[in-house]
Amino acid sequence: METLLEQQRRYHEERERLLKLMVDEHATKKPGEKERIHSEHRLKYLMELHHNATAQLRDLYEDKDNERKAEIAALSGPNEFNEFYARLKQIKQFYKSHPAEVSVPLSVEFDEMIRVYNNPDDMSALVEFTDEEGGGRYLDLNECYELYLNLRAVEKLDYIAYLMSFDHVFEIPRERKNREYRKYIETLNDYLHHFILRIQPLLDLEGELLKVELDFQRQWLQGTFPGWSLKETESALANTGAHLDLSAFSSWEELASLGLDRLKSALVALGLKCGGTLEERAQRLFSTKGKNTLDPALMAKKPNAKSASAQSREGERHKEIAQLEALLYKYAELLSEQRAATKENVQRKQARTGGERDDSDVEASESDNDDDPDADDVPYNPKNLPLGWDGKPIPYWLYKLHGLNISYNCEICGNFTYKGPKAFQRHFAEWRHAHGMRCLGIPNTAHFANVTQIEDAITLWEKLKSQKQSERWIADQEEEFEDSLGNVVNRKTFEDLKRQGLL
């Protein structure tokens, strides 16, 4: 029953409401990673609705069938009142035939959409993660790891080492990259691609993959793609062939002195067989001297069509595998943060006992189901204990075990307080204590270890200076001289005797 102009008005209203929802969603603070992922999925859904409404609106404005133009002409023509009453009659007939029909405005539809968005159960169904993925924070590569272990002739790694090196496929020799290897790479790429779409729905992944495709084609043509670069298995002369002037040689023995590679290059240039020993190659090449026609028995066999097509198929297969590896490199780059977090999570789990792992799983499930708005506030910490790796206060017994309940004051550091003996001993080599000693004009050496009072440091420094002064060598008193009679005296006495003429 809607006219074209009414449809245009409705699409305009829908676009404006969608824009407002997207702005509000973007401005809302996301307390955690789970909320951020849900928010991006909501934004992606709203953007798709906005694009669909825009496409419908563009089609109406293009008016390819001229229906909009005819409708505007009917409303603005000389019989506009007749048109109005005709449409009014149609509306009355429609509701007479459908008395239960209710027109739902867009405001009601959007209110229902907002209610669904605010329901965490409905949002959890929008994007799902396994228990190992932890709501999108970690990777779950256990299935891919099992496929990797089943590959032939690859280095067997533990799961943590595999997490850090699953994209180092350039280290695997190309002759080992068979059908099973391709299946493994495809499975790994499918998982990483799907995981990126779940945790970063707003990322233009297709655009990123298009750039990867262009870079791969360029590197493949240049032969510089990692793991598939062109290797020179033979010398350039042996590969391309270079003609040799035989007029300077009188026997095949002289040709043999050139070596295997040079003889092979000359044979390849003439299209002759290039195999055999050094003597056979020299004799075969010397037999062509002065001849215009070559013996067909000496000619190399040309590759048939079957072998050429087989090589072509092999090259295409290698290119497809290399293209999958290029995608893997990009996926690993995009998931670098989740990859490092997965390594830490696996190491943390391996360091726990079975009971601790069960308790942590229960706590994680309870925290996921907890909808308390104050859950992300500062944790309850009445004794002001230091925070652990999980952002929670460490146990009090651990606090006392490390001596963190003991305070040490250092007057040289400006009466700074250090918690625990470990921090106190470490501070003597840190910048704060070194700066305080430099301000006192005292070198920060090992003599002043465990000295925290300024008066004690100055007293010890004066004592060290006097001790060094007393130990210093004095030439007048300690330098020895011997007179003509063999008597040993110091320098001062010797000079006095010499001036008096007593020597």
C-alpha positions as a Python dict, from the first residue, in 0.01 Angstrom:
ca = {
    (1, 'M'): (0, 0, 0),
    (2, 'E'): (302, 233, 25),
    (3, 'T'): (359, 479, -256),
    (4, 'L'): (704, 544, -396),
    (5, 'L'): (730, 877, -217),
    (6, 'E'): (632, 712, 112),
    (7, 'Q'): (897, 443, 56),
    (8, 'Q'): (1157, 714, -1),
    (9, 'R'): (1056, 890, 319),
    (10, 'R'): (1075, 563, 514),
    (11, 'Y'): (1422, 480, 379),
    (12, 'H'): (1545, 829, 471),
    (13, 'E'): (1409, 789, 822),
    (14, 'E'): (1567, 445, 851),
    (15, 'R'): (1909, 577, 746),
    (16, 'E'): (1892, 861, 998),
    (17, 'R'): (1794, 627, 1281),
    (18, 'L'): (2070, 383, 1186),
    (19, 'L'): (2326, 663, 1185),
    (20, 'K'): (2217, 771, 1532),
    (21, 'L'): (2243, 414, 1661),
    (22, 'M'): (2592, 375, 1512),
    (23, 'V'): (2711, 701, 1670),
    (24, 'D'): (2570, 603, 2010),
    (25, 'E'): (2725, 257, 1984),
    (26, 'H'): (3064, 398, 1890),
    (27, 'A'): (3057, 651, 2174),
    (28, 'T'): (2967, 393, 2439),
    (29, 'K'): (3263, 290, 2657),
    (30, 'K'): (3359, -78, 2626),
    (31, 'P'): (3478, -216, 2962),
    (32, 'G'): (3628, -538, 2822),
    (33, 'E'): (3732, -734, 2515),
    (34, 'K'): (3406, -926, 2507),
    (35, 'E'): (3200, -607, 2500),
    (36, 'R'): (3424, -461, 2228),
    (37, 'I'): (3370, -761, 2002),
    (38, 'H'): (2993, -752, 2055),
    (39, 'S'): (2991, -378, 1985),
    (40, 'E'): (3179, -420, 1656),
    (41, 'H'): (2939, -694, 1547),
    (42, 'R'): (2646, -462, 1622),
    (43, 'L'): (2813, -185, 1422),
    (44, 'K'): (2870, -420, 1131),
    (45, 'Y'): (2504, -526, 1130),
    (46, 'L'): (2390, -161, 1144),
    (47, 'M'): (2624, -70, 859),
    (48, 'E'): (2480, -350, 645),
    (49, 'L'): (2126, -224, 712),
    (50, 'H'): (2239, 129, 624),
    (51, 'H'): (2396, 12, 297),
    (52, 'N'): (2083, -183, 203),
    (53, 'A'): (1859, 116, 271),
    (54, 'T'): (2092, 340, 70),
    (55, 'A'): (2087, 98, -225),
    (56, 'Q'): (1706, 85, -223),
    (57, 'L'): (1689, 464, -202),
    (58, 'R'): (1931, 505, -494),
    (59, 'D'): (1719, 273, -709),
    (60, 'L'): (1409, 479, -631),
    (61, 'Y'): (1582, 805, -724),
    (62, 'E'): (1717, 661, -1049),
    (63, 'D'): (1354, 579, -1146),
    (64, 'K'): (1440, 351, -1436),
    (65, 'D'): (1074, 262, -1500),
    (66, 'N'): (951, 626, -1459),
    (67, 'E'): (699, 526, -1190),
    (68, 'R'): (819, 797, -950),
    (69, 'K'): (792, 1060, -1222),
    (70, 'A'): (438, 950, -1303),
    (71, 'E'): (338, 956, -936),
    (72, 'I'): (471, 1309, -888),
    (73, 'A'): (290, 1422, -1203),
    (74, 'A'): (-37, 1273, -1075),
    (75, 'L'): (-4, 1455, -741),
    (76, 'S'): (88, 1789, -895),
    (77, 'G'): (-150, 1776, -1197),
    (78, 'P'): (-486, 1949, -1244),
    (79, 'N'): (-677, 1657, -1084),
    (80, 'E'): (-484, 1637, -756),
    (81, 'F'): (-803, 1614, -547),
    (82, 'N'): (-933, 1323, -752),
    (83, 'E'): (-599, 1148, -699),
    (84, 'F'): (-617, 1213, -326),
    (85, 'Y'): (-967, 1068, -287),
    (86, 'A'): (-880, 771, -507),
    (87, 'R'): (-589, 684, -278),
    (88, 'L'): (-801, 737, 28),
    (89, 'K'): (-1056, 493, -113),
    (90, 'Q'): (-785, 234, -171),
    (91, 'I'): (-667, 267, 187),
    (92, 'K'): (-1019, 221, 325),
    (93, 'Q'): (-1077, -84, 107),
    (94, 'F'): (-746, -234, 218),
    (95, 'Y'): (-823, -204, 589),
    (96, 'K'): (-1178, -323, 530),
    (97, 'S'): (-1038, -640, 373),
    (98, 'H'): (-763, -669, 643),
    (99, 'P'): (-915, -542, 966),
    (100, 'A'): (-636, -698, 1182),
    (101, 'E'): (-356, -526, 994),
    (102, 'V'): (-156, -294, 1220),
    (103, 'S'): (101, -45, 1090),
    (104, 'V'): (417, -64, 1302),
    (105, 'P'): (623, 257, 1292),
    (106, 'L'): (1001, 249, 1260),
    (107, 'S'): (1047, 382, 1612),
    (108, 'V'): (891, 65, 1754),
    (109, 'E'): (1111, -156, 1536),
    (110, 'F'): (1425, 25, 1648),
    (111, 'D'): (1322, 7, 2014),
    (112, 'E'): (1289, -370, 1976),
    (113, 'M'): (1630, -383, 1808),
    (114, 'I'): (1791, -191, 2097),
    (115, 'R'): (1627, -425, 2347),
    (116, 'V'): (1776, -725, 2169),
    (117, 'Y'): (2120, -559, 2161),
    (118, 'N'): (2112, -499, 2535),
    (119, 'N'): (2041, -866, 2601),
    (120, 'P'): (2378, -1047, 2651),
    (121, 'D'): (2227, -1387, 2570),
    (122, 'D'): (2119, -1274, 2226),
    (123, 'M'): (2459, -1116, 2160),
    (124, 'S'): (2641, -1434, 2268),
    (125, 'A'): (2444, -1620, 2001),
    (126, 'L'): (2556, -1363, 1744),
    (127, 'V'): (2923, -1466, 1779),
    (128, 'E'): (3040, -1787, 1946),
    (129, 'F'): (3379, -1886, 2086),
    (130, 'T'): (3511, -2211, 2226),
    (131, 'D'): (3624, -2244, 2587),
    (132, 'E'): (3988, -2246, 2475),
    (133, 'E'): (3945, -1916, 2287),
    (134, 'G'): (3835, -1733, 2601),
    (135, 'G'): (3587, -1500, 2436),
    (136, 'G'): (3820, -1407, 2150),
    (137, 'R'): (4134, -1343, 2355),
    (138, 'Y'): (4322, -1662, 2265),
    (139, 'L'): (4372, -1891, 1967),
    (140, 'D'): (4257, -2253, 1966),
    (141, 'L'): (4504, -2429, 1733),
    (142, 'N'): (4482, -2776, 1885),
    (143, 'E'): (4322, -2930, 1574),
    (144, 'C'): (4580, -2767, 1344),
    (145, 'Y'): (4856, -2879, 1580),
    (146, 'E'): (4746, -3240, 1547),
    (147, 'L'): (4752, -3211, 1167),
    (148, 'Y'): (5101, -3063, 1188),
    (149, 'L'): (5226, -3354, 1399),
    (150, 'N'): (5093, -3598, 1139),
    (151, 'L'): (5295, -3439, 858),
    (152, 'R'): (5590, -3641, 737),
    (153, 'A'): (5952, -3533, 781),
    (154, 'V'): (5879, -3216, 982),
    (155, 'E'): (6030, -3118, 1313),
    (156, 'K'): (5811, -3228, 1602),
    (157, 'L'): (5744, -2938, 1838),
    (158, 'D'): (5550, -2894, 2158),
    (159, 'Y'): (5235, -2680, 2153),
    (160, 'I'): (5402, -2362, 2285),
    (161, 'A'): (5682, -2380, 2028),
    (162, 'Y'): (5422, -2447, 1759),
    (163, 'L'): (5229, -2133, 1858),
    (164, 'M'): (5539, -1922, 1802),
    (165, 'S'): (5646, -2088, 1476),
    (166, 'F'): (5334, -2205, 1292),
    (167, 'D'): (5392, -1934, 1029),
    (168, 'H'): (5758, -2033, 970),
    (169, 'V'): (5660, -2250, 676),
    (170, 'F'): (5945, -2110, 469),
    (171, 'E'): (6177, -2333, 675),
    (172, 'I'): (6009, -2648, 540),
    (173, 'P'): (6178, -2777, 220),
    (174, 'R'): (5960, -2752, -89),
    (175, 'E'): (5991, -3123, -168),
    (176, 'R'): (5804, -3201, 156),
    (177, 'K'): (5511, -2976, 71),
    (178, 'N'): (5276, -3245, -58),
    (179, 'R'): (4900, -3296, -55),
    (180, 'E'): (4886, -3350, 321),
    (181, 'Y'): (5080, -3029, 376),
    (182, 'R'): (4837, -2838, 156),
    (183, 'K'): (4542, -2975, 352),
    (184, 'Y'): (4710, -2863, 674),
    (185, 'I'): (4771, -2509, 541),
    (186, 'E'): (4411, -2482, 417),
    (187, 'T'): (4272, -2592, 755),
    (188, 'L'): (4497, -2345, 938),
    (189, 'N'): (4404, -2058, 705),
    (190, 'D'): (4031, -2134, 733),
    (191, 'Y'): (4045, -2122, 1112),
    (192, 'L'): (4250, -1800, 1124),
    (193, 'H'): (4027, -1634, 864),
    (194, 'H'): (3711, -1724, 1055),
    (195, 'F'): (3870, -1616, 1385),
    (196, 'I'): (3962, -1273, 1245),
    (197, 'L'): (3607, -1224, 1117),
    (198, 'R'): (3476, -1301, 1464),
    (199, 'I'): (3708, -1073, 1665),
    (200, 'Q'): (3747, -790, 1408),
    (201, 'P'): (3423, -773, 1211),
    (202, 'L'): (3488, -414, 1100),
    (203, 'L'): (3826, -497, 944),
    (204, 'D'): (3834, -480, 564),
    (205, 'L'): (3975, -830, 537),
    (206, 'E'): (3898, -864, 167),
    (207, 'G'): (4101, -550, 95),
    (208, 'E'): (4393, -681, 300),
    (209, 'L'): (4386, -1014, 117),
    (210, 'L'): (4376, -835, -218),
    (211, 'K'): (4699, -653, -126),
    (212, 'V'): (4852, -986, -25),
    (213, 'E'): (4754, -1133, -362),
    (214, 'L'): (4919, -848, -554),
    (215, 'D'): (5239, -866, -348),
    (216, 'F'): (5251, -1243, -391),
    (217, 'Q'): (5216, -1225, -770),
    (218, 'R'): (5498, -971, -786),
    (219, 'Q'): (5731, -1173, -562),
    (220, 'W'): (5649, -1497, -743),
    (221, 'L'): (5736, -1347, -1080),
    (222, 'Q'): (6061, -1209, -938),
    (223, 'G'): (6141, -1540, -767),
    (224, 'T'): (6183, -1375, -424),
    (225, 'F'): (5892, -1527, -234),
    (226, 'P'): (6013, -1676, 100),
    (227, 'G'): (6071, -2050, 74),
    (228, 'W'): (6022, -2054, -305),
    (229, 'S'): (6309, -1837, -430),
    (230, 'L'): (6497, -1944, -740),
    (231, 'K'): (6814, -2135, -648),
    (232, 'E'): (7108, -2171, -875),
    (233, 'T'): (7176, -2541, -876),
    (234, 'E'): (7432, -2508, -1152),
    (235, 'S'): (7651, -2236, -1291),
    (236, 'A'): (7511, -1982, -1533),
    (237, 'L'): (7712, -2125, -1821),
    (238, 'A'): (7582, -2474, -1758),
    (239, 'N'): (7224, -2351, -1752),
    (240, 'T'): (7225, -2122, -2053),
    (241, 'G'): (7499, -2276, -2266),
    (242, 'A'): (7791, -2098, -2433),
    (243, 'H'): (7950, -2184, -2766),
    (244, 'L'): (8316, -2286, -2775),
    (245, 'D'): (8562, -2226, -3062),
    (246, 'L'): (8713, -2569, -3138),
    (247, 'S'): (8968, -2440, -3388),
    (248, 'A'): (9213, -2369, -3106),
    (249, 'F'): (9214, -2733, -2993),
    (250, 'S'): (9399, -3014, -3171),
    (251, 'S'): (9282, -3308, -2960),
    (252, 'W'): (9008, -3402, -2719),
    (253, 'E'): (9266, -3419, -2438),
    (254, 'E'): (9310, -3042, -2464),
    (255, 'L'): (8934, -2999, -2440),
    (256, 'A'): (8929, -3214, -2124),
    (257, 'S'): (9145, -2957, -1950),
    (258, 'L'): (8851, -2710, -1955),
    (259, 'G'): (8654, -2906, -1697),
    (260, 'L'): (8309, -3062, -1675),
    (261, 'D'): (8103, -2743, -1646),
    (262, 'R'): (8257, -2570, -1948),
    (263, 'L'): (8220, -2880, -2165),
    (264, 'K'): (7859, -2921, -2057),
    (265, 'S'): (7787, -2559, -2147),
    (266, 'A'): (7930, -2604, -2496),
    (267, 'L'): (7735, -2928, -2549),
    (268, 'V'): (7410, -2763, -2435),
    (269, 'A'): (7470, -2475, -2677),
    (270, 'L'): (7498, -2724, -2967),
    (271, 'G'): (7198, -2929, -2851),
    (272, 'L'): (7409, -3239, -2784),
    (273, 'K'): (7394, -3483, -2499),
    (274, 'C'): (7576, -3334, -2201),
    (275, 'G'): (7607, -3636, -1970),
    (276, 'G'): (7890, -3880, -1912),
    (277, 'T'): (8244, -3854, -1781),
    (278, 'L'): (8494, -3581, -1859),
    (279, 'E'): (8658, -3787, -2135),
    (280, 'E'): (8323, -3877, -2296),
    (281, 'R'): (8212, -3515, -2303),
    (282, 'A'): (8544, -3402, -2453),
    (283, 'Q'): (8537, -3673, -2723),
    (284, 'R'): (8172, -3598, -2808),
    (285, 'L'): (8241, -3227, -2841),
    (286, 'F'): (8566, -3273, -3039),
    (287, 'S'): (8387, -3505, -3286),
    (288, 'T'): (8183, -3204, -3406),
    (289, 'K'): (8491, -3006, -3510),
    (290, 'G'): (8477, -2899, -3875),
    (291, 'K'): (8138, -3063, -3941),
    (292, 'N'): (7837, -2880, -4081),
    (293, 'T'): (7588, -3152, -3987),
    (294, 'L'): (7580, -3325, -3651),
    (295, 'D'): (7527, -3694, -3587),
    (296, 'P'): (7162, -3748, -3478),
    (297, 'A'): (7279, -4010, -3228),
    (298, 'L'): (7465, -3738, -3041),
    (299, 'M'): (7166, -3502, -3019),
    (300, 'A'): (6986, -3459, -2687),
    (301, 'K'): (6629, -3581, -2662),
    (302, 'K'): (6364, -3313, -2670),
    (303, 'P'): (6110, -3315, -2388),
    (304, 'N'): (5777, -3458, -2498),
    (305, 'A'): (5442, -3291, -2445),
    (306, 'K'): (5351, -3513, -2153),
    (307, 'S'): (5655, -3421, -1948),
    (308, 'A'): (5604, -3051, -2029),
    (309, 'S'): (5242, -3063, -1917),
    (310, 'A'): (5342, -3250, -1601),
    (311, 'Q'): (5599, -2982, -1520),
    (312, 'S'): (5338, -2714, -1585),
    (313, 'R'): (5092, -2881, -1347),
    (314, 'E'): (5365, -2918, -1086),
    (315, 'G'): (5447, -2548, -1117),
    (316, 'E'): (5081, -2453, -1074),
    (317, 'R'): (5054, -2674, -768),
    (318, 'H'): (5361, -2511, -612),
    (319, 'K'): (5221, -2167, -687),
    (320, 'E'): (4888, -2250, -518),
    (321, 'I'): (5068, -2375, -206),
    (322, 'A'): (5287, -2064, -199),
    (323, 'Q'): (4975, -1847, -228),
    (324, 'L'): (4826, -2023, 75),
    (325, 'E'): (5149, -1953, 264),
    (326, 'A'): (5124, -1583, 173),
    (327, 'L'): (4776, -1571, 329),
    (328, 'L'): (4911, -1747, 638),
    (329, 'Y'): (5181, -1479, 681),
    (330, 'K'): (4914, -1205, 672),
    (331, 'Y'): (4684, -1384, 916),
    (332, 'A'): (4974, -1432, 1161),
    (333, 'E'): (5055, -1061, 1136),
    (334, 'L'): (4696, -958, 1211),
    (335, 'L'): (4676, -1195, 1511),
    (336, 'S'): (5012, -1112, 1671),
    (337, 'E'): (4853, -987, 1998),
    (338, 'Q'): (4624, -1290, 2038),
    (339, 'R'): (4917, -1515, 1955),
    (340, 'A'): (5135, -1374, 2237),
    (341, 'A'): (4841, -1386, 2479),
    (342, 'T'): (4776, -1750, 2385),
    (343, 'K'): (5136, -1842, 2464),
    (344, 'E'): (5114, -1680, 2808),
    (345, 'N'): (4780, -1848, 2876),
    (346, 'V'): (4911, -2194, 2782),
    (347, 'Q'): (5224, -2149, 2996),
    (348, 'R'): (5010, -2035, 3288),
    (349, 'K'): (4782, -2337, 3254),
    (350, 'Q'): (5074, -2578, 3233),
    (351, 'A'): (5219, -2438, 3555),
    (352, 'R'): (4900, -2516, 3749),
    (353, 'T'): (4779, -2838, 3902),
    (354, 'G'): (4460, -3009, 3794),
    (355, 'G'): (4262, -2870, 4085),
    (356, 'E'): (4387, -2517, 4022),
    (357, 'R'): (4290, -2541, 3656),
    (358, 'D'): (3939, -2656, 3750),
    (359, 'D'): (3904, -2372, 3999),
    (360, 'S'): (4024, -2117, 3744),
    (361, 'D'): (3776, -2250, 3487),
    (362, 'V'): (3493, -2217, 3738),
    (363, 'E'): (3602, -1862, 3825),
    (364, 'A'): (3623, -1772, 3457),
    (365, 'S'): (3273, -1904, 3390),
    (366, 'E'): (3137, -1717, 3690),
    (367, 'S'): (3307, -1396, 3577),
    (368, 'D'): (3159, -1437, 3228),
    (369, 'N'): (2811, -1483, 3371),
    (370, 'D'): (2848, -1196, 3614),
    (371, 'D'): (2651, -893, 3498),
    (372, 'D'): (2743, -673, 3795),
    (373, 'P'): (2828, -324, 3659),
    (374, 'D'): (3082, -278, 3940),
    (375, 'A'): (3274, -592, 3842),
    (376, 'D'): (3537, -393, 3652),
    (377, 'D'): (3600, -144, 3934),
    (378, 'V'): (3902, -143, 4164),
    (379, 'P'): (3916, -478, 4356),
    (380, 'Y'): (3858, -490, 4731),
    (381, 'N'): (4199, -437, 4891),
    (382, 'P'): (4173, -314, 5254),
    (383, 'K'): (4538, -404, 5340),
    (384, 'N'): (4678, -225, 5032),
    (385, 'L'): (4849, -540, 4902),
    (386, 'P'): (5036, -535, 4569),
    (387, 'L'): (4843, -654, 4264),
    (388, 'G'): (4935, -979, 4087),
    (389, 'W'): (4939, -1070, 3719),
    (390, 'D'): (4559, -1104, 3717),
    (391, 'G'): (4501, -754, 3856),
    (392, 'K'): (4395, -887, 4197),
    (393, 'P'): (4575, -847, 4532),
    (394, 'I'): (4830, -1119, 4604),
    (395, 'P'): (4768, -1351, 4904),
    (396, 'Y'): (4870, -1213, 5242),
    (397, 'W'): (5097, -1512, 5316),
    (398, 'L'): (5288, -1442, 4995),
    (399, 'Y'): (5304, -1077, 5093),
    (400, 'K'): (5473, -1169, 5424),
    (401, 'L'): (5691, -1440, 5266),
    (402, 'H'): (5865, -1184, 5046),
    (403, 'G'): (5900, -945, 5339),
    (404, 'L'): (5684, -681, 5176),
    (405, 'N'): (5542, -591, 5517),
    (406, 'I'): (5884, -453, 5620),
    (407, 'S'): (5965, -95, 5520),
    (408, 'Y'): (6316, 46, 5469),
    (409, 'N'): (6385, 421, 5461),
    (410, 'C'): (6684, 575, 5284),
    (411, 'E'): (6779, 930, 5380),
    (412, 'I'): (7018, 957, 5085),
    (413, 'C'): (6724, 892, 4846),
    (414, 'G'): (6522, 1172, 5007),
    (415, 'N'): (6363, 952, 5278),
    (416, 'F'): (6215, 725, 5012),
    (417, 'T'): (6051, 408, 5148),
    (418, 'Y'): (6121, 65, 4999),
    (419, 'K'): (5898, -237, 5059),
    (420, 'G'): (6080, -563, 5121),
    (421, 'P'): (6451, -651, 5146),
    (422, 'K'): (6478, -735, 4776),
    (423, 'A'): (6371, -390, 4661),
    (424, 'F'): (6589, -231, 4932),
    (425, 'Q'): (6905, -413, 4820),
    (426, 'R'): (6831, -344, 4455),
    (427, 'H'): (6789, 30, 4505),
    (428, 'F'): (7160, 85, 4583),
    (429, 'A'): (7236, 32, 4213),
    (430, 'E'): (6941, 238, 4085),
    (431, 'W'): (6936, 598, 3969),
    (432, 'R'): (6773, 749, 4278),
    (433, 'H'): (7044, 639, 4520),
    (434, 'A'): (7321, 718, 4270),
    (435, 'H'): (7184, 1071, 4227),
    (436, 'G'): (7175, 1123, 4604),
    (437, 'M'): (7537, 1009, 4639),
    (438, 'R'): (7644, 1235, 4352),
    (439, 'C'): (7478, 1532, 4521),
    (440, 'L'): (7686, 1459, 4835),
    (441, 'G'): (8005, 1444, 4626),
    (442, 'I'): (8062, 1082, 4715),
    (443, 'P'): (8121, 803, 4458),
    (444, 'N'): (7861, 527, 4470),
    (445, 'T'): (8102, 237, 4526),
    (446, 'A'): (8071, -94, 4708),
    (447, 'H'): (8214, 65, 5026),
    (448, 'F'): (7879, 242, 5082),
    (449, 'A'): (7656, -65, 5049),
    (450, 'N'): (7372, -68, 5307),
    (451, 'V'): (7455, 293, 5411),
    (452, 'T'): (7132, 495, 5415),
    (453, 'Q'): (7215, 790, 5647),
    (454, 'I'): (7384, 1101, 5509),
    (455, 'E'): (7598, 1148, 5821),
    (456, 'D'): (7721, 789, 5807),
    (457, 'A'): (7807, 824, 5438),
    (458, 'I'): (8005, 1147, 5494),
    (459, 'T'): (8191, 1000, 5794),
    (460, 'L'): (8282, 688, 5600),
    (461, 'W'): (8399, 897, 5305),
    (462, 'E'): (8626, 1109, 5528),
    (463, 'K'): (8769, 793, 5681),
    (464, 'L'): (8834, 643, 5338),
    (465, 'K'): (9005, 963, 5221),
    (466, 'S'): (9232, 976, 5526),
    (467, 'Q'): (9314, 610, 5485),
    (468, 'K'): (9403, 663, 5120),
    (469, 'Q'): (9611, 967, 5216),
    (470, 'S'): (9809, 768, 5470),
    (471, 'E'): (9865, 490, 5221),
    (472, 'R'): (9983, 726, 4949),
    (473, 'W'): (10354, 701, 4855),
    (474, 'I'): (10570, 1005, 4960),
    (475, 'A'): (10890, 1036, 4761),
    (476, 'D'): (11088, 1240, 5017),
    (477, 'Q'): (11030, 987, 5287),
    (478, 'E'): (11013, 657, 5103),
    (479, 'E'): (11254, 693, 4810),
    (480, 'E'): (11586, 530, 4909),
    (481, 'F'): (11941, 641, 4822),
    (482, 'E'): (12279, 478, 4892),
    (483, 'D'): (12602, 667, 4976),
    (484, 'S'): (12957, 567, 4880),
    (485, 'L'): (12994, 356, 5193),
    (486, 'G'): (12680, 157, 5119),
    (487, 'N'): (12458, 322, 5376),
    (488, 'V'): (12087, 337, 5274),
    (489, 'V'): (11904, 657, 5360),
    (490, 'N'): (11590, 828, 5238),
    (491, 'R'): (11588, 1101, 4979),
    (492, 'K'): (11560, 1395, 5222),
    (493, 'T'): (11852, 1275, 5437),
    (494, 'F'): (12066, 1206, 5131),
    (495, 'E'): (12014, 1558, 4994),
    (496, 'D'): (12090, 1716, 5336),
    (497, 'L'): (12415, 1521, 5367),
    (498, 'K'): (12506, 1606, 5014),
    (499, 'R'): (12457, 1980, 5067),
    (500, 'Q'): (12678, 1959, 5385),
    (501, 'G'): (12952, 1776, 5199),
    (502, 'L'): (12945, 1479, 5431),
    (503, 'L'): (12907, 1214, 5164),
}
